[in-house]
């Protein structure tokens, strides 16, 4: 009986040690779960913000596409004939050159693909073939 009691005490001690280890790991897991919950909340807030921004941007993109549909070859021929562009037109052509840099061979870029010439003269060169 004493032998069984000693054996049971050893087992109980081992179980107690293992239980303490499990409690430590459980505490660590709970901390990680709390951190993950905070991250998930942040991500959900960012997702909602992005979806709201997208919903607001879609009508603007559609409006811009509709405005682009009104442009014709004649408009480009007229625009490139100006020695000095109308106010704001040079900003728009500069933005377009940035967009098509590396795609349109008439737009000069450096080794990194960055726009070299942002002048109206470069924009006129880009518009040389409006088709």
C-alpha positions in Angstrom: 0.0 0.0 0.0 2.9 2.3 0.9 4.5 1.5 -2.4 1.3 2.4 -4.3 0.9 5.6 -2.3 4.5 6.6 -3.1 3.9 5.8 -6.8 0.7 7.8 -6.8 2.5 10.8 -5.1 5.2 10.7 -7.8 2.5 10.6 -10.5 0.6 13.5 -8.8 3.9 15.5 -8.6 4.5 14.9 -12.3 1.0 15.8 -13.2 1.3 19.0 -11.1 4.5 20.0 -13.0 2.9 19.3 -16.3 -0.2 21.2 -15.3 1.9 24.2 -14.4 3.6 24.0 -17.9 0.2 23.8 -19.5 -1.1 26.8 -17.6 1.9 28.9 -18.7 1.4 27.9 -22.3 -2.3 28.6 -22.0 -1.5 32.1 -20.7 0.8 32.7 -23.6 -1.9 31.5 -26.0 -4.4 33.9 -24.4 -2.0 36.8 -24.8 -1.5 36.0 -28.5 -5.3 35.7 -29.0 -5.8 39.2 -27.5 -3.1 40.6 -29.8 -4.7 38.9 -32.8 -8.1 40.3 -31.9 -6.6 43.8 -31.8 -5.0 43.2 -35.2 -8.2 41.8 -36.6 -10.2 44.8 -35.4 -7.7 47.2 -37.1 -7.8 45.2 -40.3 -11.6 45.3 -40.3 -11.6 49.0 -39.8 -9.1 49.6 -42.6 -11.1 47.3 -44.8 -14.3 49.3 -44.1 -12.5 52.5 -44.8 -11.0 51.2 -48.1 -14.4 49.9 -49.2 -16.0 53.3 -48.4 -13.2 55.1 -50.4 -13.7 52.7 -53.3 -17.4 53.2 -53.3 -16.8 57.0 -53.4 -14.2 56.7 -56.2 -16.2 54.4 -58.6 -18.6 57.2 -59.7 -15.7 59.5 -60.2 -13.9 57.0 -62.4 -17.0 56.3 -64.4 -17.5 60.1 -64.9 -13.8 60.4 -66.0 -14.2 57.5 -68.4 -17.3 59.1 -69.9 -15.4 62.4 -70.3 -12.6 60.5 -72.1 -15.1 59.1 -74.5 -15.8 62.6 -75.8 -12.2 63.1 -77.0 -11.4 62.7 -80.7 -8.4 62.8 -82.9 -9.3 66.4 -83.8 -8.9 67.4 -80.1 -5.4 66.0 -80.0 -4.4 67.7 -83.3 -5.7 71.0 -81.9 -4.0 70.6 -78.5 -0.6 69.8 -79.9 -0.7 72.8 -82.3 -0.6 75.2 -79.3 2.8 76.8 -78.8 1.9 77.4 -75.2 -0.8 75.1 -73.6 -3.9 76.4 -71.9 -3.6 76.7 -68.1 -3.6 73.2 -66.6 -3.2 71.4 -69.8 0.5 71.0 -69.3 -0.2 69.4 -65.9 -2.5 66.9 -67.5 -0.1 66.0 -70.2 2.7 65.6 -67.7 0.5 63.2 -65.7 -0.3 61.3 -68.8 3.4 61.0 -69.7 4.0 59.6 -66.2 1.3 57.0 -66.7 2.5 55.9 -70.2 6.3 56.2 -69.4 7.9 52.9 -70.3 4.9 52.0 -72.5 4.9 54.7 -75.1 8.2 54.8 -77.0 7.8 58.6 -77.6 8.0 59.3 -73.9 11.7 59.5 -72.8 12.5 57.6 -69.6 15.8 57.0 -67.7 17.2 53.6 -66.8 14.8 53.3 -63.9 11.8 54.1 -66.0 11.3 57.6 -64.7 10.1 60.4 -66.9 13.0 62.5 -68.2 11.3 65.4 -70.0 8.1 66.9 -68.5 7.9 69.9 -70.8 5.1 70.9 -73.2 7.4 70.1 -76.1 7.7 66.5 -74.9 3.9 66.3 -74.6 3.5 67.5 -78.1 6.0 64.8 -79.2 3.8 62.3 -77.4 0.7 63.5 -79.2 2.4 63.4 -82.6 0.4 60.4 -83.6 -3.0 60.9 -81.9 -4.4 57.6 -83.2 
